[in-house]
Amino acid sequence: MPNALRRSSLAALLLGTLISTAAQAEPVVPADYKLVWADEFAVDGLPDDRKWAYDTDRNALGWHNNEKQYYADHRAENARVENGTLIIEARADADAISKLPDWGKQRYSSARLRTLGTASWTYGAVEVRAKLPCGVGSWPAIWMLPDDKTVPWPDSGEIDIMEHVGFDPGKVHFSLHTKAANFILHTEKTAFKSVPTACTEMHRYQLSWTPNLIVMGVDDVRGFSFKKPSMKRSDWPFDGPFHILLNLAIGGDWGGQKGVDDAAFPQRMEVDYVRVYQKSGS
């Protein structure tokens, strides 16, 4: 999951080579890119196994950042497609999940989908149209991690296309993490943008990723730009294959700063589509 505590200092928003957080009226996905992968969620039922895998690795041990959710595997209550929309739903159903073999005494269930093992990309653009939950304690994310699991975090890199916490509704965060710039050192590269209708309407969360520049934004308006600062891997680990993750965490060091409102469950992140583009001819 994208890592918590990163918001402890407003100064972190301006560190290093974060070059702009001002709105710019220009497409985030370049016009000369072509669609290379997509899920339009056109078939009702469980998510397509040809495109998505379930990340359940730490259910028994407990998830990072002191999060409180159990990530279910092929459980329609937590991840399903209905009427052209992927629904990732968090539920307060400890009695039901306590019967599952890898249960780690979590009070909440949810889902964490990823394309690891089915699809990954080096450079390109990602667009995910989604509506976010706003219940206190919710922590949805659209993000990317490298396929290479031999390199530990944060050396391996992380691209957070969208993060949102329910206690601060309508404030969407974009972040990058590297060995040199991460929340542990309070040097992460991060920015935020106000999206007042993030929890009531669908918005397009976007990434453009080239060998020298990463740009993120919402609805074709930039919110974050980061230029490659050097050839050092500690500064820029973004030159290999990365995969997409979609998840809804509950509580944790960041998402749970104001507690978890049990009365707000179930909580949903709804996704209209996920699309990946790459430069024509590449």
Secondary structure, 3 states (H helix, E strand, C coil): CCCCCCCCCHHHHHCCCEEECCCCECCCCCCCEEEEEEECCCCCECCCCCCCEECCCCCCCCCHHHECEEECCCCCCCEEEECCEEEEEEECCHHHHCCCCCCCCCCEEECEEECCCCCCECCEEEEEEEECCCCCCEEEEEEEEECCCCCCCCCCCEEEEEECCCCCCCEEEEEEECCCCCCCCCCCEEEEEECCCCCCCCEEEEEEECCCEEEEEECCEEEEEEECCCCCCCCCCCCCCEEEEEEEEEEHHHHCCCCCCHHHCCEEEEEEEEEEEEECCC
